[in-house]
Amino acid sequence: MTLRSWWNREKYVAIHAQTWRFRVVKYIVLIAIAVGVYQSFGGYAVLWVFGVLLVLALAMHFFYRCMTKAWTESWGGYKKLDLPKE
């Protein structure tokens, strides 16, 4: 698999794996967390919390990528997508 085909597959999964409703709810929750943390602890705490969330999101991404054999099989909450040809 070339770097270009790998990148295109990852981009396709990132764009198509979540429904628009899930994304809307996700960003509403993230904004609510940011506002709550900012009001309670300040701007530095918001950066710290979102840094931790970024690390956890990347860990979950790579865990799911491993368990789905590079997005080619269904597993857990992920349903197999019809991936573009390489």
FENUR-V644316 format. One record per helix or strand of 2 or more residues. SS is the DSSP state (H for helix, E for strand). FROM is the first residue (numbers start at 1). LEN is the number of residues. If there is no record, write none. Layout:
ss->SS from->FROM len->LEN
ss->SS from->FROM len->LEN
This chain:
ss->H from->3 len->14
ss->H from->20 len->22
ss->H from->43 len->25
